[in-house]
Amino acid sequence: MGRTKKDKLQGAIIKEDDRKIAYVVLSKDQSFVFPDLFKDAKSDIDEKTINESKQDLQEYIKVNKAPGLPGWFRI
């Protein structure tokens, strides 16, 4: 169970998140290897989104070029 404490400013009671711990005991001849959950699919998606973001940024910079004006002035 998570601990509870009282907030000094508001007087509200705050409860920390519960923690669940599991212990597993394997014999000497057994071993555990963490599975690869994400494989290579994530890298393909990341490269595609990064390239799209770069292109969008370049288009935004081209449209909003206004020499002599501060960045906050443009809408």
RANORMO-V127362 format. One record per backbone hydrogen bond with DSSP energy under -0.5 kcal/mol. CO is the residue of the C=O (numbers start at 0). NH is the residue of the N-H. E is the energy in kcal/mol with one decimal. If there is no record, write none. Layout:
CO_NH_E + CO_NH_E
//
This chain:
2_15_-3.0 + 4_13_-3.6 + 6_10_-1.2 + 11_6_-3.6 + 11_13_-0.5 + 13_4_-2.6 + 18_20_-0.5 + 23_25_-0.5 + 26_29_-1.4 + 34_36_-1.0 + 37_40_-0.7 + 37_41_-0.8 + 39_43_-1.2 + 40_44_-1.5 + 41_45_-2.4 + 42_46_-2.2 + 43_47_-1.8 + 44_48_-2.5 + 45_49_-2.4 + 46_50_-2.2 + 47_51_-2.1 + 48_52_-2.3 + 49_53_-2.3 + 50_54_-2.1 + 51_55_-2.4 + 52_56_-2.2 + 53_57_-2.2 + 54_58_-2.2 + 55_59_-2.2 + 56_60_-2.4 + 57_61_-2.2 + 58_62_-2.2 + 59_63_-2.0 + 61_64_-0.9 + 63_65_-0.6 + 65_68_-1.7 + 69_72_-1.2 + 69_73_-0.7 + 70_73_-0.5
//
